[in-house]
Amino acid sequence: MIRSALIAFGLSAGAAGAQGMVPTAPVVDSCGGNRLVLAASSDANVDELEHAADVISARIGGLYGGVFDFTEIVDDKITISIPSVMPVDRGALEPLLEKVDFGFFTVTQAVSQGETFAVPDGHSVLPLKNDPYLSYVINDEPVLNGAGILSAEPSFDYSGAPAVMFRFSESSSRTFGEYTAEHIGEPFAIVLRGEVISAPTIQSAIWGGSGIINGLFTVEEAEQLAALMQSGVLPFGLDILSEDSIDGSDPSADFCP
């Protein structure tokens, strides 16, 4: 049971016992799973690839509530090893490979969709999610983007609807507290993939460093958004170049579940 629990969190007990942990790759080699090779959608340096590997690891871990502890940079590609015991399939993985635009933005005004008016420089008009009539004019410079999120998890709001609870990093919490203190009574936009998913009005300064986002999500959408939010920002999108299934050569190995 201990080995199974460790495997489920992307790590396993090795031959050294309590002295160390064995990353996911040996588990896949010995016990089976999938190995994927990812390529950046644009030119990337080593630092950017390493950052992207960390983000993808966190996103996969966030998807199933555990720790995913194996990505590797090989020949300017990111290799991911996923043990067969982990409930992460390609359909769930692909959305996590996007360079997702997410952030908190200043709202200039609410407008009807299709309304004709001059959009100020440095601003955009974005539709409200699941509303065919309402859009918001927002400042293109975010107050905070996804990099300011320290952790996030799917949850439910006071009415029982799917939502996402999140916590800012210390510096981002201070930034958000100062911003909300200066804009009481004004709305701000939470933007994902070019849509305003929520535009709450600031009732008071928010210094606690945490909050909840609700925006007519399905449970699956809330889970995916939480996984994206808790892991930082990809500097580029990632494409799956190959996927190989590995049967496992030694199912009796000590670190197998």
C-alpha positions as CSV (number, residue, x, y, z in Angstrom):
1,M,0.0,0.0,0.0
2,I,2.9,2.4,0.8
3,R,4.4,1.8,-2.6
4,S,1.1,2.3,-4.3
5,A,0.5,5.6,-2.5
6,L,4.0,6.8,-3.4
7,I,3.5,5.8,-7.1
8,A,0.2,7.7,-7.2
9,F,2.1,10.8,-6.2
10,G,4.6,10.4,-9.0
11,L,7.4,9.1,-6.7
12,S,8.3,5.7,-5.5
13,A,10.4,4.0,-2.8
14,G,13.7,2.9,-4.2
15,A,16.2,0.2,-3.3
16,A,17.7,2.7,-0.9
17,G,14.5,2.5,1.1
18,A,14.1,5.5,3.4
19,Q,17.3,7.1,2.1
20,G,15.8,8.4,-1.1
21,M,13.1,8.5,-3.8
22,V,13.1,7.3,-7.3
23,P,11.7,9.6,-10.0
24,T,9.0,8.6,-12.4
25,A,11.2,7.5,-15.3
26,P,12.5,4.3,-13.7
27,V,9.0,3.4,-12.7
28,V,7.9,3.7,-16.3
29,D,10.9,1.7,-17.5
30,S,10.2,-1.1,-15.1
31,C,6.4,-1.0,-14.5
32,G,5.0,0.5,-17.7
33,G,3.4,3.7,-18.8
34,N,3.7,6.3,-21.5
35,R,6.6,8.4,-22.5
36,L,5.9,11.6,-24.5
37,V,8.3,14.0,-26.2
38,L,7.3,17.6,-26.4
39,A,8.6,20.4,-28.5
40,A,8.3,24.2,-28.0
41,S,6.0,25.9,-30.5
42,S,8.6,28.7,-30.9
43,D,12.4,29.1,-30.4
44,A,13.4,28.4,-26.8
45,N,16.6,28.6,-24.8
46,V,17.6,26.1,-22.1
47,D,16.3,28.3,-19.2
48,E,12.9,28.6,-20.9
49,L,12.7,24.9,-21.5
50,E,13.6,24.1,-17.9
51,H,11.0,26.6,-16.7
52,A,8.4,25.0,-19.1
53,A,9.3,21.5,-17.8
54,D,8.7,22.7,-14.2
55,V,5.3,24.2,-15.2
56,I,4.2,21.1,-17.0
57,S,5.2,18.9,-14.0
58,A,3.2,21.2,-11.7
59,R,0.2,21.2,-14.0
60,I,0.1,17.4,-14.3
61,G,0.4,17.1,-10.5
62,G,-2.4,19.6,-10.0
63,L,-4.6,17.7,-12.4
64,Y,-4.8,14.8,-10.1
65,G,-3.9,16.3,-6.7
66,G,-0.4,14.8,-6.4
67,V,3.2,15.4,-7.2
68,F,4.6,14.7,-10.7
69,D,8.3,14.5,-10.4
70,F,9.8,13.6,-13.8
71,T,10.4,15.7,-16.9
72,E,13.7,15.8,-18.6
73,I,15.3,18.1,-21.3
74,V,16.7,16.0,-24.1
75,D,18.0,17.6,-27.3
76,D,15.9,20.7,-27.0
77,K,12.8,18.7,-26.2
78,I,10.9,18.0,-23.0
79,T,10.4,14.3,-22.2
80,I,7.6,13.3,-19.9
81,S,7.3,9.8,-18.3
82,I,3.8,8.9,-17.0
83,P,3.4,5.7,-15.1
84,S,0.4,3.5,-16.1
85,V,-1.0,3.9,-12.5
86,M,-1.4,7.6,-12.9
87,P,-4.8,8.7,-14.0
88,V,-3.6,11.2,-16.7
89,D,-4.5,10.5,-20.3
90,R,-3.6,12.4,-23.4
91,G,-7.0,14.1,-23.6
92,A,-6.5,15.5,-20.1
93,L,-2.8,16.4,-20.8
94,E,-3.2,18.3,-24.1
95,P,-5.0,21.4,-22.6
96,L,-2.1,21.7,-20.1
97,L,0.4,22.2,-22.9
98,E,-1.1,25.5,-24.0
99,K,0.4,28.9,-23.4
100,V,-2.7,30.1,-21.7
101,D,-3.5,33.8,-21.3
102,F,-4.7,34.2,-17.7
103,G,-4.7,37.2,-15.4
104,F,-6.4,39.9,-13.4
105,F,-7.1,43.1,-15.4
106,T,-8.5,46.6,-14.8
107,V,-11.9,47.1,-16.2
108,T,-12.5,50.5,-17.9
109,Q,-16.2,49.9,-18.8
110,A,-18.9,47.3,-19.5
111,V,-20.4,47.4,-23.0
112,S,-22.9,45.6,-25.1
113,Q,-21.5,43.1,-27.5
114,G,-21.6,44.6,-31.0
115,E,-21.7,48.2,-29.6
116,T,-19.7,50.6,-31.8
117,F,-17.2,52.9,-29.9
118,A,-13.6,53.9,-30.0
119,V,-11.4,51.5,-28.0
120,P,-8.6,53.5,-26.2
121,D,-5.0,52.6,-27.1
122,G,-3.7,49.9,-24.8
123,H,-7.1,48.4,-24.2
124,S,-9.1,45.4,-25.5
125,V,-12.7,44.4,-25.6
126,L,-13.3,40.9,-24.3
127,P,-16.6,39.0,-24.0
128,L,-18.0,37.7,-20.8
129,K,-18.0,34.0,-20.6
130,N,-21.4,32.4,-21.4
131,D,-23.0,35.8,-21.9
132,P,-24.0,36.7,-25.5
133,Y,-24.7,40.3,-24.7
134,L,-22.0,41.7,-22.4
135,S,-18.3,42.6,-23.0
136,Y,-15.7,44.5,-21.0
137,V,-13.1,47.0,-22.0
138,I,-10.0,46.1,-20.1
139,N,-6.5,47.6,-19.8
140,D,-4.1,45.3,-21.7
141,E,-1.5,45.5,-18.9
142,P,-2.5,42.9,-16.2
143,V,-2.5,43.7,-12.6
144,L,-1.3,40.1,-12.0
145,N,-0.9,37.2,-14.4
146,G,-0.7,33.5,-13.7
147,A,2.9,33.7,-12.4
148,G,1.5,35.4,-9.3
149,I,-0.4,32.3,-8.2
150,L,1.3,30.2,-5.6
151,S,-1.4,27.4,-5.4
152,A,-4.9,26.7,-6.5
153,E,-7.4,23.9,-6.2
154,P,-10.9,23.1,-7.5
155,S,-13.6,23.8,-5.0
156,F,-17.3,25.0,-4.8
157,D,-18.6,28.4,-4.1
158,Y,-21.2,29.4,-1.5
159,S,-24.0,28.3,-3.8
160,G,-22.5,24.9,-4.5
161,A,-21.3,25.7,-8.0
162,P,-17.8,24.6,-9.2
163,A,-15.1,27.2,-8.5
164,V,-11.4,27.6,-8.0
165,M,-9.8,28.6,-4.7
166,F,-6.3,30.2,-5.0
167,R,-3.5,31.7,-3.0
168,F,-1.1,34.4,-4.2
169,S,2.6,34.5,-3.6
170,E,3.7,36.9,-0.9
171,S,4.7,39.7,-3.4
172,S,1.6,39.2,-5.5
173,S,-0.6,39.2,-2.4
174,R,0.9,42.6,-1.6
175,T,0.3,43.9,-5.1
176,F,-3.3,42.7,-5.1
177,G,-4.0,44.2,-1.7
178,E,-2.6,47.6,-2.8
179,Y,-4.6,47.4,-6.0
180,T,-7.9,46.5,-4.4
181,A,-7.4,49.2,-1.7
182,E,-7.1,51.8,-4.5
183,H,-10.1,50.6,-6.5
184,I,-12.9,49.9,-4.1
185,G,-16.3,50.0,-5.8
186,E,-14.8,49.2,-9.2
187,P,-14.9,45.9,-11.1
188,F,-11.8,44.0,-12.2
189,A,-11.7,41.2,-14.8
190,I,-10.4,37.7,-14.4
191,V,-9.5,36.7,-17.9
192,L,-8.8,33.2,-19.3
193,R,-8.2,32.5,-23.0
194,G,-9.5,35.8,-24.2
195,E,-12.7,35.7,-22.2
196,V,-13.7,37.4,-19.0
197,I,-14.7,34.5,-16.8
198,S,-15.7,36.8,-13.9
199,A,-15.8,40.5,-13.2
200,P,-16.5,41.0,-9.5
201,T,-16.8,44.5,-7.9
202,I,-14.2,45.2,-5.3
203,Q,-16.0,45.6,-2.0
204,S,-13.0,46.2,0.2
205,A,-9.2,45.8,0.1
206,I,-8.2,42.2,-0.2
207,W,-5.1,41.6,1.8
208,G,-5.5,37.9,2.7
209,G,-3.6,36.6,-0.3
210,S,-6.3,34.1,-1.3
211,G,-9.7,34.1,-3.1
212,I,-12.2,32.1,-5.0
213,I,-13.1,32.3,-8.7
214,N,-16.5,31.3,-9.9
215,G,-17.6,31.7,-13.5
216,L,-20.3,29.2,-14.5
217,F,-17.7,26.4,-14.6
218,T,-18.3,22.7,-15.1
219,V,-16.4,20.5,-12.6
220,E,-13.9,19.6,-15.3
221,E,-13.3,23.2,-16.2
222,A,-12.7,24.1,-12.6
223,E,-10.2,21.3,-12.3
224,Q,-8.4,22.3,-15.4
225,L,-8.2,26.0,-14.4
226,A,-6.9,25.1,-11.0
227,A,-4.2,23.0,-12.6
228,L,-3.2,25.9,-14.9
229,M,-3.3,28.5,-12.1
230,Q,-1.1,26.7,-9.6
231,S,1.8,26.2,-11.9
232,G,3.0,29.5,-13.4
233,V,3.0,30.6,-17.0
234,L,4.3,28.7,-20.0
235,P,6.6,30.9,-22.1
236,F,5.3,29.1,-25.2
237,G,3.0,26.3,-26.2
238,L,4.1,22.7,-26.4
239,D,3.4,20.2,-29.2
240,I,3.4,16.4,-28.7
241,L,6.0,15.0,-31.2
242,S,5.7,11.4,-30.1
243,E,4.1,9.1,-27.6
244,D,5.4,5.6,-26.8
245,S,3.8,3.0,-24.7
246,I,6.2,1.1,-22.4
247,D,5.2,-2.4,-21.2
248,G,7.6,-2.6,-18.3
249,S,10.5,-5.1,-18.2
250,D,10.5,-5.9,-14.5
251,P,7.0,-5.8,-12.8
252,S,8.5,-7.4,-9.7
253,A,11.0,-4.5,-9.1
254,D,10.9,-3.2,-5.5
255,F,9.5,0.2,-6.6
256,C,6.6,-1.2,-8.6
257,P,3.1,-0.7,-7.1
